[in-house]
Amino acid sequence: MICKDNWIDISWDGHEVRTEKENLKVTFNRKAKTLLSFDQACDQAAGEIYDSYKNLYLALSGGSDSEYVATCLHRNGIPFTPIILRYNNVIAKDQYYESWFAMHWCKKHQVTPIIIDIDDYTKSDLEKQNYATVKPRLFHGLATQGFLNEFMKQHDGKLLSGFQLEYYPDSDQMTYLEPQLGNYQGFVMEETDLYLETLQRNHHPWAFYYWSPEVMAGFVSGWRIDLNMQENKSNIYKTSIRPKFDYPREFFSDNQRNTRLLLSSQKWGTLDCALLGNRKELLDQLLE
């Protein structure tokens, strides 16, 4: 995984690939010496990434996470191309509502995005091959990452993303984890964050928010337990508050979806995320 000074390792229980029951494992190898403001830590990360990687693309969904990455790159004068995915063959239009925020950001900042329809990929043999490689529990998330990885190969690009820590419990967004986590309270990293790395190791600087302990510590230190997840992100990122939409149900056929849900429950791993502890516990792991 590409990050600063190998400070973090994200794996399938210490392995590069999942074979069956391995879960997402997060290991911290280095701590931050000082607590920087979130903006300062991200500005530093953006410059360090650009020092080593050019022809940058950003997966811009319209959510607050990826919008802040776009804002950070833009204010530091770092050139990048936003990629906005469209889902034309679905009934629910939630993704259109979310992508409105991405289109609005691009218009406001006079940045030209690439807009791509992903539907044909979800029905392709390549998608099935990527599924067999990753063995994901959260397979909808793999579809977008597999598609973007192939797009990067065609354009010799390096992909950035807005993958970010989540917080459980959250009645708006994290209810799907209730059967697994019960009374747990604290930060989690969803296993979707490792899918791109599993498909192509040490190639993309994808993990902007995991680039350094300073970035993660800046984010965690700003978290307020009296706010829900989207309120917290809006407060930390200084973005307009918005809901987070789910992937379209019609991404896959009913038979394909049901088969994969069965594999997720019976064969691939046992948890959808790694547990990182509450605010104090996680900061103790991030700061000297």
C-alpha positions, -999 to +999 in steps of 0.1 A: +000+000+000+013+034-010+015+058+020+040+079+038+069+060+053+049+028+055+031+041+086+001+019+081-006-016+068-040-027+057-043-064+048-065-095+049-054-107+084-018-102+074-022-116+038-023-098+004-054-117-006-084-132+010-088-170+006-118-176+028-124-163+063-097-135+065-110-101+076-097-066+071-068-059+095-053-025+102-018-022+117-002+011+127+036+012+123+043+048+132+027+077+151+025+114+144+049+135+165+025+164+166-012+170+160-017+192+130-049+208+120-068+186+095-064+212+067-027+215+073-022+178+074-041+173+041-023+202+024+010+185+033-003+151+021-014+166-013+020+181-019+038+149-010+016+128-032+021+151-062+059+151-057+058+114-066+028+109-087+015+128-118-015+123-141-038+121-111-074+112-113-099+115-085-130+094-081-155+122-074-188+107-062-205+138-049-201+127-013-183+150+012-152+128+014-142+130-022-153+166-025-129+176+002-100+158-016-109+178-047-110+210-028-076+203-012-059+194-045-074+225-061-063+250-034-028+236-036-027+241-074-023+203-080-037+193-114-061+163-115-090+150-135-123+142-116-141+110-127-178+110-121-196+076-126-231+074-139-256+045-136-279+047-166-296+013-164-311+016-129-345+026-117-335+044-085-319+078-093-301+083-059-267+083-077-279+111-099-287+132-069-253+125-053-234+132-086-252+166-087-228+177-059-198+165-079-210+183-111-216+215-091-181+214-076-166+210-110-187+239-124-179+262-095-141+255-097-140+254-136-126+219-136-136+196-165-146+161-153-147+128-172-183+114-169-186+076-175-215+052-175-205+020-156-235-002-164-218-024-191-189-032-168-212-047-141-223-073-167-189-081-180-166-111-176-139-088-162-162-078-133-167-115-125-129-121-127-123-092-103-150-106-079-132-139-079-099-122-071-111-100-042-139-122-028-157-092-013-184-091+013-195-057+001-195-066-036-213-034-049-183-014-038-159-037-058-178-030-090-169+007-090-133+001-080-127-026-105-141-004-133-119+026-122-088+004-120-093-007-156-099+029-167-066+039-150-048+012-170-061+026-202-051+061-194-018+054-175-033+073-146-029+072-108-062+071-088-070+090-057-102+084-037-121+097-007-121+064+012-124+075+048-131+061+083-167+057+094-182+058+129-206+033+144-233+035+154-250+059+130-287+056+124-285+072+089-257+051+074-244+022+095-274+002+104-263-027+082-235-034+107-259-038+137-260-076+135-222-078+135-212-050+159-240-048+185-230-024+213-196-014+198-190+024+196-162+038+177-144+042+144-144+015+117-127+010+084-149-008+059-133-036+039-142-018+006-112+004+013-089-025+005-105-037-028-085-015-052-052-024-035-061-061-037-066-058-075-034-039-081-009-036-052+014-006-046+003+012-078-022+039-069-019+065-041-056+059-036-057+064+002-056+102+005-070+101+040-047+073+050-016+089+036-001+098+070-009+095+107-011+133+107-041+132+083-059+105+102-052+121+136-064+155+123-097+139+112-103+119+144-094+148+167-122+169+151-149+143+156-178+152+179-199+124+194-230+148+196-231+149+157-240+121+133-215+110+106-226+133+078-228+163+102-193+155+115-179+153+080-196+185+069-181+202+100-146+189+095-145+193+057-165+226+057-187+211+030-225+215+027-243+187+046-258+160+024-270+124+027-249+094+016-266+073-010-264+035-013-254+017-045-282+010-069-299-023-061-302-031-098-264-032-102-267-070-105-295-094-113-315-109-084-298-143-089-263-128-090-269-106-059-285-135-039-256-158-047-230-132-037-249-124-005-248-162+004-211-163-003-205-132+019-224-147+048-210-183+046-176-181+030-159-147+027-147-133+060-168-128+091-169-089+095-175-061+070-150-038+087-121-034+111-127-019+145-104+009+154-117+021+188-133+052+201-119+087+196-094+085+226-084+050+218-076+057+182-058+089+189-036+070+214-026+048+185-019+078+162-001+103+183+032+101+202 
